[in-house]
């Protein structure tokens, strides 16, 4: 499958993949700080798999859950914070297990 071989996708490819207009992608880029595609030397947007995943989350929240842009932005922010907290807790647990093993 082609999606597994490419590192970056242009705006039109992503719009076709997720079923929206390219202008929607540009709009969401302004509204969601999590969506920040890289730019190439010619200043064209280059989306990664992570960017596409964020776009799909935005679309799901908007279309399936009926959230506003503000609500979707807040929900994505909360999920990011939760993931960071989980990562920190995993590191703390690992540290505590190491200490326990040394005792």
N, C-alpha and C positions, 0 to 999 in steps of 0.2 A: 504494500500500500504506500502511496506516495507521501502521505502525511508523516510517516515514520522516518523518511529519508531526508527531509528538509529541516534545516535549522530555523529558517526565516521565511515568512510569507508576506507578500505585498497586500495592500489594502483590498484590492479587487478579489484576490484569492480568498481572503478571510471572509469578506462579505458574502461570497458565494457559499463558502463552507458552512456558515452559521445562518444563512438565509436572511440577511438584512442589506440595507443600502450602505455603500461606502461612507456616505455623509453621516449616517448614524454612528459609525465607528469613530469618526473624527469628533462628533459631538460628545460621545461618551468619554473620549480621551480627555476632554476638558472638564467633565463632571466627576470623573472617578480617578483619584490619585493613584489607585492601584494599577490602572491601565496606562502604561507608559512605554509604548513601543520604541525600539531603537530607531535611529535614523542612519541612512547610509550616506555616502559622500555627496550624493545628489539631493540630499534632504528628503528622501522618500521614506515613509514609514516601513519598518520591518518588524512584523509580529512574530513572537515566539509561541511555542505550545502553551506556555504559562499565560501569555496574553489572551490566547484564544479561549483558554479555560475560564478566565475572568469574564470575557465577553459572554460566554455561554451562561455563566452564573448571573450576570446582569440581565440577560434576556429571560432566563427562567424566573427570576424574581419579579421582573416586570410583567411578563406574559402569563405565567402560571399562578403566581401568588398575588398579582395585582398591586405590587408596591410602587410607590412613587420613586423618583430619582433619589430624593433625600432619604427615604426609607431603605432603598437598596444600598445606597452608599453607607448608611449606618450599619446595616446588616453585614456587609462585606468587612467593614472596619472591625466589628465585634468578632467575626470569625477569625480574622488575622490575629487579633489580640489573644483569642483563645488558643490558637495554634502556637503562638509565642510562649504563652504561659505553660502549655503542655511540654514544649521543648525544654524550658527552664526546669520544670519539675522532674523531667527525665534525667537531666544533668545532676540535679540535687540528689535524686535517688541513687544514681550511679556513685556519686561521691560518698554518700552515707554507707552504701554497701561496701565500698573499698575500705572505709574506716572500720566497719564492723569486722571485716576479714582480717584486719591488722590487729584487732584486739584479742 
